[in-house]
Amino acid sequence: MEILHKDNKVILKNIRDFEPKHIFECGQCFRWDLEDDGSYIGVAYGKILNVRKEEDTIVFSNTNIEDFNNIWTSYFDLNNNYGKIKEDLSKDDEVMKDATNFGDGIRILKQEPWETLISFIISANNAIPRIKKSVRLLSENFGEYLGQYGGKDYYSFPTPEAIYNLSEEQLAACGVGYRSKYILNTARAVIDENISLEQLKELNSEDCFEAMRRFSGVGPKVANCILVFAMGKVEAVPVDVWVKRVMEYFYFHEDTPNKKIEEFARDKFGKYGGYAQQYLFYYARELGIGK
């Protein structure tokens, strides 16, 4: 991969395993939107970024080499060998071979823990368009103004402090419904108990899972999503409706409890459990497998 930077852009030439559509539409993030020109604009770590693919080149616009090195290299997991991950997952497994070929440009984003925690509390029993709208409204109403790009205003995700004194009604107005009390309780727990989500990253996977489960509105699937997408525990396996369907369809051939599917996947995929989940989720949802 060759890295060039000029005119508020960072250009990655000859990059492999990077497809914006796969990355931003595989259910792991809610701040990235498809633009009319085929690029994506999103907000992460207080920055507004435009990402566009041109053949084997990725163009990051509205950024500089310092932010690329300090934020985006880690965020997009650019130092990880996804070719090796896909090769290992596909070995002796035709299902994973098909899934990794279908979503070959997926990368697991390293997202901010607080925003990820609240976003996935909102995600429970919810659809991605509604989740994205709620996250956007929370940011517009209670986050900090970051600036304008492409004629649109962008805002940071609200901090625990910004949410602490809000009412359930104010949160519910952002479309989160019954989850407003969970969001409020979680923000107050983080502040009142002086919880550092960054420090929780240092826990092992099992202890980190239990720490997430203690937050209001966090069930097993949501906890595992937070582990994979923000806490660096890529061995965790979130089992949602699509993963359940695809696993039952290809591996079990019968209705199977989520816990059994998770245990099977962790045993089968090992340290790559979270990656396997993303490939399977995208494969199943896009093709409607197991419906």
C-alpha positions in Angstrom: 0.0 0.0 0.0 1.3 3.4 -1.0 0.2 6.5 1.0 0.1 10.0 -0.5 -1.2 13.2 1.1 -2.1 16.5 -0.5 -4.8 19.2 -0.6 -6.7 18.0 2.5 -6.7 14.4 1.3 -4.9 11.2 2.1 -4.7 8.7 -0.8 -4.1 5.0 -0.3 -2.9 3.3 -3.5 -2.9 -0.5 -4.1 -4.9 -1.1 -1.0 -6.5 -4.6 -0.6 -9.5 -5.8 1.4 -11.1 -2.4 1.7 -14.6 -1.9 0.3 -16.5 1.1 1.7 -19.9 -0.4 1.1 -19.0 -3.6 2.9 -17.4 -1.7 5.8 -20.2 0.8 6.4 -23.2 -1.3 5.6 -22.4 -4.5 7.5 -24.2 -3.4 10.7 -21.2 -2.4 12.8 -21.6 1.4 12.6 -24.3 4.1 12.3 -22.6 7.4 11.5 -21.7 6.8 7.9 -24.0 7.8 5.0 -23.8 7.1 1.3 -23.6 10.2 -0.8 -24.9 10.7 -4.4 -21.3 10.3 -5.8 -20.9 6.9 -4.2 -18.6 8.1 -1.4 -19.4 7.9 2.3 -19.3 10.7 4.9 -19.1 9.9 8.5 -18.0 11.2 11.9 -15.6 9.5 14.3 -13.3 10.7 17.1 -14.6 14.3 16.6 -13.6 14.3 12.9 -15.7 14.5 9.7 -14.3 12.2 6.9 -15.3 11.5 3.3 -14.2 8.0 2.0 -14.3 7.2 -1.7 -13.0 4.2 -3.6 -11.6 4.4 -7.2 -10.5 1.0 -8.4 -7.7 -0.1 -6.1 -7.3 3.4 -4.5 -9.1 4.8 -1.4 -9.3 8.6 -1.0 -9.8 10.0 2.4 -11.0 13.7 2.1 -11.2 16.4 4.7 -8.2 15.1 6.6 -4.4 15.3 6.9 -1.5 12.9 7.4 -1.4 13.5 11.1 -5.0 12.5 11.6 -4.5 9.6 9.3 -1.7 8.3 11.4 -3.2 9.1 14.8 -6.9 8.1 14.1 -7.7 6.5 10.7 -5.0 3.9 10.5 -6.3 2.4 13.8 -10.0 3.1 13.1 -9.9 1.3 9.8 -7.6 -1.5 11.1 -5.2 -0.8 8.3 -2.3 -2.7 9.8 -4.3 -6.0 10.1 -3.9 -8.6 7.4 -7.4 -9.4 6.3 -6.2 -11.6 3.5 -4.8 -14.0 6.1 -8.0 -13.8 8.2 -10.2 -14.7 5.2 -7.8 -17.5 4.2 -7.8 -19.0 7.7 -11.6 -18.7 8.1 -12.2 -20.3 4.6 -9.9 -23.3 5.2 -12.0 -26.4 4.9 -15.3 -24.4 5.2 -17.1 -23.7 2.0 -19.7 -21.5 3.8 -17.0 -19.2 5.1 -15.3 -19.2 1.7 -18.5 -18.0 0.1 -19.2 -15.4 2.8 -15.6 -14.0 2.8 -15.7 -13.8 -1.0 -19.1 -12.0 -0.9 -18.0 -9.4 1.7 -14.3 -9.5 0.9 -13.8 -5.8 1.6 -15.2 -5.8 5.2 -13.0 -4.4 8.0 -13.9 -4.3 11.6 -13.8 -0.6 12.7 -12.2 0.3 16.0 -14.9 2.6 17.3 -15.3 4.8 20.4 -16.5 2.8 23.3 -19.1 5.3 24.7 -20.8 5.9 21.3 -20.7 2.2 20.5 -22.3 1.3 23.9 -25.2 3.7 23.5 -25.6 3.0 19.7 -26.0 -0.7 20.4 -28.4 -0.2 23.3 -30.5 1.6 20.7 -30.0 -1.2 18.2 -31.8 -3.8 20.3 -35.0 -5.0 18.5 -34.5 -2.1 16.0 -33.8 -1.6 12.3 -30.6 0.0 11.0 -32.3 3.1 9.3 -34.1 3.9 12.6 -30.9 3.4 14.6 -29.0 5.7 12.3 -31.7 8.4 12.6 -31.7 8.2 16.4 -27.9 8.4 16.6 -28.0 11.4 14.3 -30.8 13.2 16.3 -29.0 12.6 19.6 -25.8 14.1 18.1 -27.6 17.1 16.5 -29.6 17.9 19.7 -27.0 17.1 22.4 -23.6 16.8 20.8 -21.0 19.5 19.9 -21.0 21.2 16.5 -18.1 20.0 14.5 -18.5 22.0 11.3 -20.0 21.8 7.8 -18.9 19.5 5.0 -20.6 19.0 1.6 -23.3 21.5 2.6 -24.3 19.6 5.8 -23.7 20.2 9.4 -22.1 17.6 11.6 -22.0 17.0 15.3 -20.2 14.8 17.7 -22.0 12.1 19.7 -23.1 13.4 23.1 -20.9 12.6 26.1 -22.2 11.0 29.3 -22.1 14.4 30.9 -24.3 15.9 28.1 -26.9 13.1 28.7 -26.7 13.0 32.5 -29.3 15.7 33.2 -31.6 15.1 30.3 -35.1 13.7 30.8 -36.4 10.4 29.3 -38.8 12.5 27.2 -35.9 14.5 25.7 -34.2 11.3 24.7 -37.4 9.7 23.5 -37.9 12.6 21.1 -34.8 11.3 19.3 -36.7 8.1 18.4 -35.1 5.8 20.9 -38.5 4.8 22.5 -38.4 2.7 25.6 -34.6 2.7 25.4 -34.5 6.3 26.7 -34.4 5.0 30.3 -31.5 2.6 29.5 -29.5 5.4 27.9 -30.1 7.7 30.8 -29.3 5.0 33.4 -26.1 4.1 31.5 -24.9 7.7 31.3 -25.5 8.2 35.0 -23.8 5.0 35.9 -20.7 6.0 33.9 -20.5 9.3 35.7 -21.7 8.4 39.2 -19.5 5.2 39.4 -16.6 6.9 37.6 -16.4 4.1 35.0 -13.6 4.3 32.4 -14.7 2.4 29.3 -11.1 2.7 28.1 -9.8 0.9 31.2 -12.4 -1.9 30.6 -10.6 -2.6 27.4 -7.8 -4.0 29.5 -10.0 -6.8 30.9 -10.1 -10.2 29.3 -13.0 -11.0 27.0 -15.2 -12.7 29.7 -14.7 -10.0 32.3 -15.3 -7.3 29.7 -18.5 -9.0 28.7 -19.7 -9.1 32.3 -18.8 -5.4 32.7 -20.9 -4.5 29.7 -23.9 -6.6 30.9 -24.1 -4.5 34.0 -25.2 -1.5 32.0 -28.9 -0.9 31.7 -30.4 -2.4 28.5 -27.3 -4.5 27.5 -28.1 -8.1 26.8 -25.7 -10.8 25.5 -25.9 -9.8 21.8 -25.4 -6.1 22.5 -22.6 -6.8 24.9 -20.8 -8.9 22.3 -21.3 -6.2 19.7 -19.6 -3.7 22.0 -16.8 -6.1 22.6 -16.1 -6.6 18.9 -16.6 -3.1 17.6 -15.1 -1.0 20.4 -13.3 -3.0 23.0 -10.9 -5.0 20.8 -12.3 -8.4 21.7 -12.6 -9.7 18.1 -13.0 -13.3 19.4 -16.5 -12.4 20.7 -19.5 -13.6 18.6 -22.7 -11.4 18.5 -25.6 -13.6 17.5 -28.4 -11.5 16.0 -31.3 -12.7 13.8 -29.3 -12.9 10.6 -26.4 -14.7 12.2 -28.8 -17.1 13.8 -30.5 -17.7 10.5 -27.3 -18.3 8.5 -25.8 -20.6 11.2 -29.0 -22.6 11.4 -29.3 -22.8 7.7 -25.7 -24.0 7.0 -24.5 -25.6 10.2 -27.4 -26.8 12.4 -30.3 -27.4 10.0 -32.8 -26.8 12.9 -33.9 -24.1 15.3 -31.0 -23.6 17.7 -30.7 -21.5 20.9 -28.5 -18.4 20.5 -26.2 -19.5 23.3 -25.5 -22.8 21.5 -24.8 -21.0 18.3 -22.4 -18.6 20.0 -20.5 -21.4 21.7 -20.3 -23.3 18.4 -19.0 -20.3 16.6 -16.4 -19.4 19.3 -15.2 -23.0 19.2 -15.1 -23.2 15.4 -13.7 -19.7 14.6 -11.6 -19.1 17.7 -9.8 -15.8 17.7 -11.6 -14.9 14.4 -15.1 -15.2 15.9 -16.0 -11.5 15.5 -14.7 -11.4 11.9 -16.6 -14.6 11.0 -19.8 -13.0 12.5 -19.4 -9.9 10.3 -18.8 -11.9 7.1 -21.8 -14.2 7.9 -24.1 -11.3 8.9 -23.4 -9.3 5.7 -23.7 -12.5 3.5 -27.0 -13.6 5.1 -28.7 -10.2 5.2 -27.7 -9.1 1.7 -28.8 -12.4 0.1 -31.7 -13.1 2.5 -30.3 -16.5 3.5 -32.5 -18.5 5.9 -35.5 -16.2 5.7 
